[in-house]
Amino acid sequence: MILATICCRGGSKGVPGKNVKLLNGKPLIAYTIESAKKSSLINDLIISTDSEKIAEVAKEFGASVPFMRPGDLASDSASKWPVFIHAVEEYEKLTGNTVDYLVDLDVTVPLKTATDIDGAIQMALSDTNVDVVITGYEPERNPYFNMMEVKEDGFAEIVKQGNKPIVRRQDAPAVYSLTPAAYVVKKSALYDYEHWSKAKCKIFPIPRERAVDIDTEMDFKIVEFLMDYNK
């Protein structure tokens, strides 16, 4: 049983009211709800939020809000891992269903598609040894080639160093920037690990133009530009 969650709290300092802010005339959360509903692998979709306003808007676009998230899981410092556990346990308690995989879909990546979501889910289902599948994209910088770290002595060094210097980007190991378009988590992993980074992870690549993560007003403008460009 594959449960999709959209976890979004009311307090957003970077962009106040970000999760329901209008993007090309539609609330930001609506784009993720619509993508989730087009998925062929998701069995159910719920919203986890502490905000009555977010809950109201989500319901307008056909999403279920079966419970409200407690305040201690909606603070600036709250990790999403316990939020996932809370969502799964409350859902199972209310419905009697047993969840096998949780798929968290972040509101702030509105350009993701159902194909991106289903691809990540399929990667998780195809390998029982995998605990977590995360969407990612190939970044413009590579820590083996053109990223440097300033050491305590003030001098800078390549972040990841091999036996010999890498002089061509093409020769550098593949790295990915994570995008929270989709996090596919095996239910057992929620209890086996304190954080997703401790689990056995795989990356499902998605195009960079669909991976933009909205965190600032400028990001809204970038996404609006991409939407207009794609039209």
Protein Blocks (a to p, Z undefined) as FASTA:
>chain_A
ZZddddddfbdfklghklmoceehiafklmmmmmmmmpckbmbdcdddfbfklmmmmmmn
opacfbccdfklmcfklcfklmmmmmmmmmmmmnopacfbdcdddfklmkbcfklmmmmm
mmmmmpmkbmbdcdddddfbdfklmpccddfkopacdfbacfbdcfbfklpccdddddfk
bacddfklmmmpgbfklmccddddddfklmcccfbfklmmmmmmmmmmmZZ
